[in-house]
Amino acid sequence: MPDMSASASLAMTHLVSFAKEVDEDKVTPGVLGFIVFAAMALAVWALMKSMSRHMNRVDFTQVPDPKAEQAEQAEQPAAEPARTESAEAEPSGQGGKKQG
């Protein structure tokens, strides 16, 4: 390995000696693996709780734009008949029949 620098070869010798000491049949994630997993689980839980809180604060009702309403009224032809209040008040499909 002539292309490796001195620090890289030193690091490789430490890793190789460490790999010889570790028994491959007994390798487990250990305490460090559990701590990392638990920290990630807590972070995901906190992010989900925060996202839920922020989504509950969002107001989904849309305020009509007055400029858009004026533009729509200007585009409507004058020959179109206006809707009457009685047609707006009746729910569709019932036609003023009494249910009883």
Sequence and secondary structure as in RCSB ss.txt:
>XXXX:A:sequence
MPDMSASASLAMTHLVSFAKEVDEDKVTPGVLGFIVFAAMALAVWALMKSMSRHMNRVDFTQVPDPKAEQAEQAE
QPAAEPARTESAEAEPSGQGGKKQG
>XXXX:A:secstr
 TTS HHHHHHHHHHHHHHHHS GGG   HHHHHHHHHHHHHHHHHHHHHHHHHHHH        HHHHHHHHHH
S TTS    HHHHHS TTTTT    
